[in-house]
């Protein structure tokens, strides 16, 4: 490649090693070539994320530099280009071969517990949406209610819908789980381990992942969409939709490019609904278009003339895998209109670009967003593929035709643990964002309290600890190897486990704190009302990080508030999750065999 070549190019997958004396070795992972160049040239290569002619990259990097340094940058970038360390969009599209249009999603699942009216409302909305578009869907409700009277209420409500609409409805309650566990035990599986996946034997009161695990055992070999029970299948389109496809990823374990969605806050539910761009499209259509498809096929499906945006792809390894025809969307997300679905508004501190401008338009706007009824619209404006670092499971499309890992059975942030586990098992796994939203309307409106934006800086949650334990394993790995790693952590002495967890959390919090400090510097320490919350958040972290309580999961502390007991409980749960990972492939195979024999998990309702 020569500087006069007008072909737009950007940096592809490279590894840089500092050799001191202002020299950096740059290795092209795709080209398998290495060059030693001046540090400024290597930095210019890494900064070349937008597709531009090579001459423009050279001009931007050398602008304002002394003549000798500018010449060094020019010669270095030319040498790197000659070694194949830039890639053109044409190079990437060359491997993009169309595939067949995927069929519609024919299975929709709802995990629920103690909210029969909400589940009934969600199922009714899905039935109405399916009838409007002549979709023959199987609807499955996994009910985790402990009270037999509540379970009877679920059955009665759902059976009424099945009869009224001739709908295919399946119910998974405690009795159905118990029967299925017995069938698995008869085939040699440990019933206590299956109960760990499907129930809450530790009685944490936070069995959020158990319903999702029941659905995974029901849906082996299928694509399906999983909705929270307070979601209503009423679709909303973006206020200003964009054509084409966006590749949006971060890099490593940092926080750049964390949030791909646009977010608008509203003072109340009525205002959110009044501003909504209601859609006549099928509520779940976008999942079928993305779920299970390869990245090359998705790019090939972009209509001629529509943009393919790669400027926000910070993970250059994805580009290398794309050139090798790798990368498949294993999970899809959809946006929400209504309750934002966040346990705390902390992520607002990290907003950038248009989200930041809207949130910080005035102090009143900012304060109202943090203490209102959490009403918002959040969604992507064009179809987006990413690495899933922003992972919220209110609406999840899951491609279970190849093995998906189990969800961590207990604790919030089970969706984030799932994403981390999947990426540990499959580094080519991608996550799609559908450019639409559905209504999210909890039975009771929720609100954040003053100080909730900075207070979480002083604590850790169970899900965060599990994520760090999973990330500590070699990657990519297998369910057996990852499970063995977690079981080994379960065998550590309490003091050793505490040290392991603390060191991992401190490293992650260091990345987080540095990111917030960079945001403060980038925006000149303002506006003051936002900057004050950032500093209070960082202050809470500094105040609590070295205390005995900090590594212990706050959500397991209980009434006694004993951090040692909470951490010991987390260690037991993590070790047990390791055992579940080891057994999971065999459990799925047996579940599929039972389904073929006429004994799937769940009972049909009529």
PyMOL commands that set and color helices and strands:
alter all, ss='L'
color gray80, all
select helices_A, chain A and resi 39-47+54-62+67-82+89-93+116-132+148-165+174-186+191-198+210-218+269-275+285-290+295-300+316-323+345-350+353-359+363-371+414-425+452-458+462-471+479-490+494-522+528-544+554-556+563-596
alter helices_A, ss='H'
color red, helices_A
select strands_A, chain A and resi 8-11+14-20+23-28+33-38+52-53+86-88+107-112+138-143+168-172+223-228+231-237+245-248+262-265+277-278+308-309+328-339+375-379+383-386+395-399+429-440+603-605
alter strands_A, ss='S'
color yellow, strands_A
deselect
rebuild
show_as cartoon
